[in-house]
Amino acid sequence: MPESDLFANFDRMRREMDELFGDAFERSGLARRRRAGFSPPVDVAYTSDPPRAIVTVELAGVDIEGLDLEIQGRKLILAGERGPAEEFDLYQQVEIERGRFRRVVELAADVLAERARASYDDGILRVELPLAHREVYPRAVSVETGEQR
């Protein structure tokens, strides 16, 4: 299992634990440390016509002007920040994670980084990465017997 999948599962488990135990972490002060940053949810899909990877990232409230996207080999690296919430006297519930984030998305195929395209609409970032086409030529292989050596 890729390392990014492992950590994605831990993040999901943390959110589920938060739902189960309510504000137990809030009272202990752990939530303040956790809220120092966050990891936005990411979907990765592949399509064959045309062959490409499609990465979708939930970034509502993130200033897209400050978003950094970088491709390094099979890694798509996203970094940015969701600014602080409006200040109130009393909060009943706080679930929207804020602060800086850096997310490394491992892709399962080589991509053509120079042809990548990104768009942002209604809080969702969509990055399309054309897959590098590798020519595969069939090749016959002869089988030698002990007499032919």
N, C-alpha and C positions, 0 to 999 in steps of 0.2 A: 504494500500500500504506500503510495507517495506520501512524503512528509506533510504536504499541504492538506491532503485528505484527512490525515490523522488530526491535525490541529483544527480543521473545520469541524470535525466531530466533537472535539473538546469545547469549542465555542458554542455549539448547539447544546451540549450537555450543560454548560454553565447557564445558558438562558433558561433551560428547563428547570434547573435547580433554583434559579431566581424566582420562577413562577411558583414552584412548590413551597418554598420557604418564605416567600413574601419579603418583608423588610428586615429579616434577621441579619443580613449582611449590612444593611443601612445602619443599624444600631451599632454594629461592631466597628464601623469605620472602613471596612474593606471596600465598600462601594466608592468612596472618594478616590482611592487609589486606582480602582478599576476604571473609573470614568476619566482618567487622564488621557485615554485614547480609546480607539475602537477598531474593529475589523469589519468593514462593510460586507454584506452578503454578496456572493458571486455565483453565477451560473456559467458553465462552460459547455458548449454544444458544438457538434461538427456536422457539416452538410457536404454532400458530394457534388452538387450542381449549382454553382461552381464549388470546387473543393475549398473549404475554408473553416476556420475556427471562429465561433461567435462567443464572445465573452460579454455577459450582461452583469452590471454592477448597480446595486441600489445605493444612490448617493443623494437622496433628497436633502436639501438644505446645505449642500456643499457648494462653495463658490468654485465654479468650473474654471474661472480664470486662474485660480491658484492650484489647479489639479495638474500633477505631473504624471505623464505616461511614458514608459520606456520599455523597449523590447531588447532583451539580452538572450540571444539563442532561442531556447524554448520557454523563456520566462517573460511574462508580462508583469511589469512592476507599476503599481498605482500608488501615489502618495498625495495627500492633501489634508484638509482640515474642515471640520464642521464647527462653526463658531459657537460661542457660548449662548445659552438660552436667555431669554428675557428674565430679569430678576423679579421675583414676587416675594411677598411676606411669608406665605405658607404654601407648601406643595402637598398635594394629596398623593400624587403618583408621578414618578419620573422614570421614563423608559427609553427616551431617545438618547442614544449615546452620542457624546460630543468629544471634541478634541482632535488631535492629529491622528492620522492613520497611515500605514504603509502596508500594502498587501502585495504579495508575490504569488502570481498564478502560474502554476506549472502546466504547460501545454503538452499534449501527447504526440505532437508532430512538429516537424520543422515548418517554419512560416517564412513568408517573404515580407520582412519588416518594412521595406521601403514602400510596399503597397497597402499597408495597414490603413484603415479608416476608422474614425471614431465619431459618434454623434451622441448628443445628450437631449433627452426630451422627457419632460414630466418627472424629473428625479431619477431617471434611469440612464446610465451610460451604456452604450452598445459599441463594442470594438470588434470590427471584422478583420480577420487576419487570413489572407489567402495562404493556402498550404503550398509548400514547395513541392513541385512535381518531380519525382524521381523516376527516370525512365527505367523500366524493368524489362529486360530482353530475355526471352526464354533461351535456354542453352542446354543442349543435349550433353549428357555425360556418359561416356562409355564405361562399361564395367570390365575390369581386367580379371582374368582367371589366373590361377597359379602357373599355367603353361605359358602365358604371354609375358611374364616378367623377365 
